[in-house]
Amino acid sequence: MIKLRLKRFGKKREASFRLVACNSTSRRDGRPLQELGFYNPRTKETRLDTEAIRERLGQGAQPTDVVRTLLERGGLIEKTTRSAETVGKAKQAAERETAAKKAAKEAAEAKAAADAAPSEGDAASPEG
């Protein structure tokens, strides 16, 4: 399977990346089938060979997640919500909901305890 991925180059701690088409089993910095663009994360500079990328996508090449976001920003592919994102967002919403319920329950218990404490004190004061 052909993958569209980033190939690292540049100095230490000053990485730049080339957008390449390569076999999915090849190494990250191995010899690519074709170079399709350039991305510099420090300056956010991006250069894409749009015709070659469209051709590779038409042949069934699969972009990695980072490359997909670069292509979405460049307007080459439509922005899609991936299943992992929807599952993650659903989990986060469920966690927020349970946390809110737990906080409400604790607040209700605290309020009940606070309401019960003064009435006990009032009852104790006439006797003493």
N, C-alpha and C positions, 0 to 999 in steps of 0.2 A: 504494500500500500504506500502511496506517495503522501508525505506529510509536508505541510508548510510550517517551517519552524525558524527560530532565530539561531544564528551561528555567531558565537562571541569572538571578537577580536579587539585589539587595542592594548594599551599598557595596563599594568596592574592598577586596580582601583579606578581606572578610567576606561571602562568597558564601552564598546560600541557593538552594535549587532548588525549582521546582514540577514535579510529575510531570504531564505533559500527553500527550494523544493528538493527533498531528498527522500531516500527510501526510509521507511519507518524503523528499520532494524539497524541503520547506520549510526555511527557516533555523532555526537552533537557538533563537533568541529571537523568532522570528516569531509570528504570531497562531495559537494552537492551535485545534483543533476543540473540545476539552474539557479542563478542568483536573480532574485526578483525585487530587491529593494534594500533599504538601509534604515536603521533606527538608532538614534542617539538618545538614551534616557536622560542624560544630564541637561541637554539643551532642548529636548523634546522634538528634535528635528527628525522628520520622516520623509523619505523619498520612496515612492512605489512605482514599479513598472506595471501600470494598470492592465494593459493588454495581455501581458504574459501571465499575470495573476488570474485574470478572468479565464484564460485558456486552461490553466492548471486546475482551477476550480471546476471548470466544465468537464475535465477529464476525471474528476472524482477525488481530487486531492483534499485531504482533511487538514484544516489549520489547527494549531494548538490554541489554547485559551488566550494567551498573550497576543498571538498573531491575529486571532479572531477580533480582539478588541481594537487592534491597530487597523484592521481592514474595515471595521465598523466606523471608526473615526474618519477614515479616508473616504467613506461612502461607497466602498466596493461591494459590501454585502449589507443586508438589512439587519438591524439590531434585533436579536432574538433573545428570549428568556430561556436559559437552559434549565433542564430539570433539576440539576443540583442547586441552582439558585432558588427555585420555587420551594424545594424541600427545606432548604436552610431557612428561608423566610417564614415558612409555616411553623417550623420548630421554634424559631425565635418568638413568633406571635403567641404560640402555645405557652412558652416559658413565661412571657410577660403576663399573660392572662392568669396563670397559676400563681405567680408572684403577687399580682394585684389582689387575687382572692385571699391569699394567705395574709397579706397586710391588712385587708379589710377585716378578716376574722380576728386577728390579733388586736386591732383597734377596738373592735366590738367587745372583746373580752376585757381589755383594759378599761373601757368605759363602764362596763358592768361591775368590774371590781372597784372602780372609783366611786360609783353610785352606791355600792353596798357598804363601803367603808364609812362614810359620814353617818349613814343611818345607824350603824352599830355604835358609833361614838356618841350620837344623840341619845341613844337608849342607855348607854353606860353612864352618862353625866348626871341624870336625876338620881340615880342610886347612890353615887359617891359624893 
